Amino acid sequence: MKATNHWPKHFYLIGSGQTPPHHKPTRENMGSKAHNLLRMSSIGLPVPQALVIGTHFTSSPEDCMLPLFSVGLPALEAATDMVFGDPRAPLIVSVRSGAPVSMPGMMETLLNVGLCEATLPGLLRQTGNPRLVWDAYRRLIATYGEVVAGVPGALFEDEIDRTTVGRDERSLDFSELRDLSKRFLSIYSEHAGEPFPQDVRTQLSGAVKAVFASWQLPKAQAYREMHGIDDAMGTAVTIQRMVFGNSGCHSGAGVGFTRDPTSGEKLIWVDFLANAQGEDVVAGQRNAHGHEVLAQTASDAWSELQATAQRLEQEFQDMQDFEFTVQDGALYMLQTRSGKRTPLATARIALDLLDEGLIDADQAMERAQSLEDGDLATLELVEQGANTPGGMPVTALARATAACNGVVSGEIALDAQRVQERATVGASVVLVRQDAQTSDIAALEKAAGLLTQRGARTSHAAVVARQMNKVCLVACSALHIDEVRRSVRIDDREFAEGDLITLDGNEGLVYSGQVATVSVTDETLLARLHALRNASPRTDPLAHRSGKHQHPA
């Protein structure tokens, strides 16, 4: 891109190889997500090129449109050597939010923007993959309909269910996806009151405005209130060249942590879906697989990802939560941020990073300063048997994927209103949902735990639950919810709303009723933390309250 004195203020370019004049990016003006993309790109990691519209425009998105289309978009086109809306080699983009402070899943993302009747043949020409083309198009219609036009997302989900009839939607071939796209277009037109926009600039401007507007979504406001985040900081918008994880058997999308965010152990923690796009993993409506599937799908990308995880920790000096896509065996990094973690993991990660020389003692102290002895304890089930006082052998009802450890018992609640009502009178409540959705953020704050039928341990809702130190089990296939009867069935047992269940986040198991627990402190870790604090001139706030005590969950 040629230098120009007319580069718009509050616009930033990533991955172009050149820096526009007066380009002074900060976390405050380009958002944390984009700032970290810039850092990843600067150390040579594979980051698709991107254009960032700064937080300055949150309250007045219209003001960014002229510089977006006159200068910003042409610069992105030059960086990618593709043209937005070109019928032969179209630039297709994602449009993502990104505040200066990480707010996982609280704002909107749109993928595949720039696909329309005119550009579909061009993407087909570029990829030679008709299934990818029609899969990406139907995703855009549904997401754009829900986020921009206000069409209920359930209408599109219901149409998918009618098409798949129980099959995995990834098994649909290109002709089925083409037909599904056409039905989506009809749904959009009927419920939006106008046809889906075929002008790609209309698509892009609508997507940008919707992402800025998502700063004021109720779930985003609730999250900011919970965490003391200033409403005035706003969000940036990142327009990034699409890479396609849904392009075939050597492709996919994933989310990972450089260390285990529940225990802090130095083990890479990855959720991956083959032949899928990123929102399939984080939205909480799909079950994901571990790194074994990634290794089978694209072994070179898995090896590269492991090396990348180490480079991320060296660059950011903390455990990282990252998103990635594999397209035809090639790895692309789409995001990294300091990962949300349990208090137990907070202590272990701070101490391990100190031992590894990535942070100094003052940094380790700062990261662990709010922890108390009890934070390093985990509730575990008491082994039940004939010799257990008051206890009888218990059998698990079902297995699920553990997203946050510990044990909790509580009344079943099927919605936020029920959680609020019962929590207000002091009841322990387990929120039971079909999907792990961030729209449940306010209810999750009041609940003691979360159990879902679908979702991944790295979905946004699970990430938030882990940050709150709530016991969280996802992807419980034996769980079925009857909203009409206000009941749930777990395997062959039926429970009414209000019945007690127990979630064991250590083993990923669900039990009927309340099960006795024991609090187990990691004494070795506690000793390490005390040693750090005793070596510091600062006062150790710990009250030395370790040990084991039996009590109900």
Residue pairs with C-beta under 8 A, 6 or more apart in sequence:
1 13
1 16
1 18
1 20
1 75
1 78
1 79
3 18
3 20
3 21
4 20
4 21
4 71
5 21
6 71
7 20
7 21
7 22
7 23
7 71
7 75
8 67
8 71
8 72
9 22
9 56
10 29
10 53
10 54
10 55
10 56
10 57
10 64
11 20
11 51
11 52
11 53
11 54
11 64
11 67
11 68
11 71
11 72
12 20
12 23
12 25
12 30
12 34
12 38
12 51
12 52
12 54
13 19
13 20
13 23
13 49
13 50
13 51
13 52
13 72
13 75
13 76
13 79
14 34
14 37
14 38
14 41
14 47
14 49
14 50
14 51
14 52
14 240
15 41
15 47
15 48
15 49
15 50
15 79
16 49
16 75
16 78
16 79
17 79
20 75
25 34
25 35
25 38
25 52
26 35
27 35
27 100
28 55
28 100
28 233
29 54
29 55
29 56
29 236
30 38
30 52
30 54
30 55
30 98
30 236
31 52
31 54
31 55
31 97
31 98
31 99
31 100
31 235
31 236
31 238
32 98
32 99
32 100
32 101
32 102
32 337
33 96
33 97
33 98
33 102
33 236
33 238
33 335
33 337
34 50
34 52
34 98
34 236
34 238
36 316
36 335
36 336
36 337
37 47
37 50
37 238
37 240
37 334
37 335
39 315
39 316
40 47
40 312
40 315
40 333
40 336
41 47
43 311
43 315
45 308
45 311
45 333
46 330
46 331
46 332
46 333
47 332
47 333
47 334
48 240
48 241
48 242
48 243
48 332
48 334
49 76
49 79
49 80
49 240
49 241
50 76
50 238
50 239
50 240
50 241
51 68
51 72
51 73
51 75
51 76
51 238
51 239
51 240
52 98
52 236
52 237
52 238
52 239
53 64
53 68
53 72
53 208
53 236
53 237
53 238
53 239
54 236
55 99
55 100
55 233
55 234
55 235
55 236
56 234
57 63
57 64
57 212
57 234
57 237
58 212
58 215
58 234
58 235
59 234
61 208
61 209
61 212
61 213
62 209
64 208
65 205
65 208
68 204
68 205
68 208
69 201
72 239
73 84
73 204
73 239
76 84
76 91
76 93
76 239
76 241
77 83
77 84
77 91
80 91
80 241
82 89
82 90
82 91
82 241
83 89
83 90
83 91
84 90
84 91
84 93
84 114
84 200
84 201
84 204
85 91
85 114
85 116
85 118
85 119
85 200
85 201
86 119
86 122
87 118
87 119
87 121
87 122
88 122
88 125
89 122
89 125
89 126
90 114
90 115
90 119
90 122
90 123
90 126
90 200
91 114
91 241
92 112
92 113
92 114
92 115
92 119
92 123
92 136
92 241
92 242
93 113
93 114
93 204
93 239
93 240
93 241
93 242
94 109
94 110
94 111
94 112
94 113
94 238
94 239
94 240
94 242
95 109
95 110
95 113
95 204
95 207
95 208
95 211
95 237
95 238
95 239
96 109
96 110
96 211
96 237
96 238
96 240
97 107
97 108
97 109
97 211
97 214
97 215
97 235
97 236
97 237
97 238
98 235
98 236
98 237
98 238
99 107
99 215
99 229
99 233
99 234
99 235
99 236
100 233
101 227
101 229
101 233
102 337
102 338
102 340
103 220
103 223
103 224
103 229
104 321
104 340
104 438
104 460
104 463
104 464
105 282
105 283
105 284
105 438
105 459
105 460
105 461
105 463
105 464
106 214
106 217
106 219
106 220
106 223
106 438
106 441
106 460
107 211
107 214
107 215
107 217
107 220
107 235
108 147
108 210
108 211
108 214
108 217
109 211
109 279
110 140
110 143
110 144
110 147
110 148
110 207
110 210
110 211
111 136
111 139
111 140
111 143
111 242
111 277
111 278
111 279
112 136
112 137
112 139
112 140
112 143
112 242
113 140
113 144
113 200
113 203
113 204
113 207
114 200
114 203
114 204
115 123
115 133
115 136
115 137
115 140
116 197
116 198
116 199
116 200
116 203
117 198
118 198
119 200
120 133
120 134
120 137
123 132
123 133
123 136
124 130
124 133
127 133
127 244
127 247
129 247
129 248
130 174
130 178
131 172
131 173
131 174
131 177
131 248
132 244
132 246
132 247
132 248
133 174
134 174
134 177
134 178
134 180
134 181
135 172
135 174
135 177
135 246
136 242
136 244
136 246
136 277
137 177
137 181
138 177
138 180
138 181
138 184
139 277
141 156
141 181
141 184
141 185
141 188
141 196
142 153
142 156
142 184
143 279
144 188
144 196
144 197
144 203
144 206
144 207
145 151
145 153
145 156
145 184
145 187
145 188
145 191
145 192
145 196
146 152
146 153
146 156
147 207
147 210
147 214
148 206
148 207
148 209
148 210
149 188
149 191
149 192
150 192
151 187
151 188
151 191
151 192
152 191
155 187
155 191
156 184
156 187
157 285
159 180
159 183
159 184
159 187
160 169
160 180
163 169
163 172
163 176
163 179
163 180
164 171
164 172
170 246
170 274
170 275
170 276
172 180
185 195
185 196
188 195
188 196
189 195
189 196
197 203
197 206
204 239
208 237
208 239
211 235
211 237
212 235
212 237
214 220
214 235
215 234
215 235
218 439
218 442
219 438
219 439
219 441
219 442
221 231
222 441
222 442
222 445
223 229
223 441
223 464
224 230
224 231
226 441
226 445
240 334
243 325
243 327
243 332
243 334
244 251
244 277
244 325
244 327
245 251
245 252
245 253
245 273
245 275
245 276
245 277
245 278
245 325
245 326
245 327
246 253
246 275
246 276
246 277
247 275
247 327
247 328
248 275
248 328
249 274
249 275
249 297
250 297
250 298
250 326
250 328
250 329
251 274
251 275
251 297
251 298
251 325
251 326
251 327
251 328
251 329
252 272
252 273
252 274
252 275
252 276
252 293
252 294
252 297
252 298
252 325
252 326
253 272
253 273
253 276
253 277
253 278
253 280
253 281
253 323
253 324
253 325
253 326
254 270
254 271
254 272
254 273
254 281
254 288
254 294
254 323
254 324
254 325
254 326
255 270
255 271
255 278
255 281
255 282
255 288
255 321
255 322
255 323
255 324
255 456
255 458
256 268
256 269
256 270
256 271
256 291
256 305
256 309
256 321
256 322
256 324
256 458
257 268
257 269
257 270
257 319
257 320
257 321
257 322
257 339
257 458
258 268
258 269
258 309
258 310
258 312
258 313
258 319
258 320
258 322
258 339
259 265
259 266
259 267
259 268
259 269
259 319
259 339
259 345
259 349
259 352
260 266
260 267
260 269
260 345
261 269
261 319
261 321
261 339
261 340
261 341
261 342
261 345
261 466
262 341
262 342
262 344
262 345
262 402
262 403
262 404
262 405
262 466
262 505
263 342
263 344
263 345
263 348
263 405
264 319
264 341
264 342
264 344
264 345
264 346
264 347
264 348
264 349
264 352
265 348
266 352
268 291
268 305
268 306
268 309
269 457
269 458
270 290
270 291
270 294
270 305
271 281
271 288
271 289
271 290
271 456
271 457
271 458
272 281
272 288
272 289
272 290
272 291
272 293
272 294
272 297
273 280
273 281
273 286
273 288
273 289
273 293
274 289
274 293
274 294
274 297
276 286
277 325
278 323
278 325
278 334
280 286
281 288
281 456
281 458
281 459
282 323
282 456
282 458
282 459
282 460
283 435
283 437
283 459
283 460
284 435
284 436
284 437
284 438
284 452
284 454
284 455
284 456
284 459
284 460
284 461
284 462
284 474
285 435
285 437
285 454
285 455
286 454
286 455
286 456
287 401
287 454
287 455
287 456
287 474
287 475
287 477
288 456
288 457
288 458
288 475
291 302
294 301
294 302
294 305
294 326
295 302
297 326
298 326
298 329
298 331
300 329
301 326
301 329
301 330
301 331
304 331
305 324
305 331
308 322
308 331
308 333
309 320
309 322
312 320
312 322
312 336
313 319
313 320
313 353
313 358
314 358
316 336
316 338
317 353
317 358
317 359
317 363
318 338
318 339
318 349
318 353
318 359
319 338
319 339
319 341
319 345
319 349
319 353
320 336
320 337
320 338
320 339
321 336
321 337
321 338
321 339
321 340
321 458
321 463
322 333
322 335
322 336
322 337
323 333
323 334
323 335
323 336
324 331
324 332
324 333
324 334
325 331
325 332
325 334
326 332
339 463
340 463
340 464
340 466
340 467
341 349
341 466
341 467
342 404
342 405
342 466
342 469
343 371
343 375
343 376
343 469
344 375
344 376
344 378
344 405
344 522
344 525
346 367
346 368
346 371
346 375
347 368
347 371
347 375
347 376
347 525
347 529
348 525
349 367
350 359
350 363
350 364
350 367
350 368
351 364
351 368
351 525
351 528
351 529
351 532
353 359
353 364
354 360
354 361
354 363
354 364
354 532
359 367
361 532
361 535
361 536
362 536
364 532
365 532
365 533
365 536
365 538
368 529
368 532
369 538
369 541
371 529
371 542
372 541
372 542
372 543
372 545
373 521
373 526
373 542
373 543
373 544
373 545
373 546
374 519
374 545
376 521
376 522
376 525
376 526
376 529
376 546
377 519
377 520
377 521
377 522
377 546
378 405
378 406
378 506
378 519
378 520
378 522
379 406
379 407
379 408
379 517
379 518
379 519
379 520
379 553
380 407
380 506
380 517
380 518
380 519
380 520
381 407
381 504
381 506
381 507
381 515
381 516
381 517
381 518
382 388
382 391
382 515
382 516
382 517
382 518
382 550
384 391
384 392
384 393
384 394
384 515
384 516
385 391
385 393
386 393
388 516
390 516
391 516
394 511
394 512
394 515
395 511
396 504
396 507
396 509
396 510
396 511
397 478
397 490
397 491
397 493
397 501
397 509
397 510
397 511
397 512
398 476
398 477
398 478
398 479
398 490
398 491
398 509
398 510
399 476
399 478
399 508
399 509
399 510
400 451
400 473
400 474
400 475
400 476
400 479
400 508
400 509
400 510
401 456
401 457
401 473
401 474
401 475
401 476
401 508
402 457
402 472
402 473
402 505
402 506
402 507
402 508
403 436
403 457
403 458
403 459
403 462
403 465
403 466
403 472
403 473
403 474
403 505
404 462
404 465
404 466
404 469
404 470
404 471
404 472
404 505
405 471
405 505
405 506
406 469
406 471
406 505
406 506
407 471
407 502
407 503
407 504
407 505
407 506
407 515
407 517
407 553
408 428
408 430
408 448
408 449
408 470
408 471
408 502
408 503
408 505
408 553
409 428
409 430
409 448
409 500
409 501
409 502
409 503
409 513
409 514
409 515
409 552
409 553
410 427
410 428
410 429
410 430
410 447
410 448
410 449
410 500
410 501
411 422
411 427
411 428
411 429
411 430
411 497
411 498
411 499
411 500
412 430
412 432
412 488
412 495
412 496
412 497
412 498
412 499
412 500
412 501
413 419
413 422
413 429
413 430
413 431
413 432
413 443
413 447
413 497
413 498
414 431
414 432
414 433
414 481
414 483
414 486
414 488
414 497
415 443
416 431
416 440
416 442
416 443
418 429
418 497
419 429
419 431
419 443
419 446
419 447
420 443
420 446
422 429
422 498
423 429
423 446
423 447
428 448
429 446
429 447
429 448
430 447
430 448
430 449
430 450
430 451
430 501
430 503
431 440
431 443
431 444
431 447
431 449
431 450
431 451
432 451
432 452
432 479
432 481
432 488
433 440
433 450
433 451
433 452
433 453
433 481
434 452
434 453
434 454
434 481
435 452
435 453
435 454
435 455
435 461
436 450
436 452
436 454
436 455
436 456
436 459
436 460
436 461
436 462
436 465
436 472
436 474
437 461
438 460
438 461
438 464
440 450
440 461
441 461
441 464
444 450
444 461
444 464
444 465
444 468
444 470
445 468
447 470
448 470
448 471
449 470
449 471
449 472
449 473
449 503
449 505
450 461
450 462
450 465
450 470
450 471
450 472
450 473
450 474
451 472
451 473
451 474
451 476
451 479
451 501
451 503
451 510
452 461
452 473
452 474
452 475
452 476
452 479
453 475
453 476
453 477
453 479
453 480
453 481
454 474
454 475
455 461
455 462
455 474
455 475
456 462
456 474
456 475
457 472
457 474
459 474
462 472
462 474
465 472
466 472
471 503
471 505
472 503
472 505
473 503
473 505
473 508
473 510
476 490
476 510
478 490
478 491
478 510
479 488
479 489
479 490
479 510
480 488
480 489
480 490
481 487
481 488
482 488
482 489
486 496
486 497
487 494
487 495
487 496
487 497
488 494
488 495
488 497
489 495
490 501
490 510
490 512
493 512
495 501
495 512
500 512
500 513
500 514
501 510
501 511
501 512
501 513
502 510
502 511
502 512
502 513
502 514
502 515
502 553
503 509
503 510
503 511
504 510
504 511
504 515
514 552
514 553
515 553
516 550
516 551
516 552
516 553
517 550
517 551
517 552
517 553
518 548
518 549
518 550
519 547
519 548
519 549
519 551
520 548
521 546
521 547
521 548
523 546
526 546
529 542
530 540
530 542
533 540
533 542
534 540
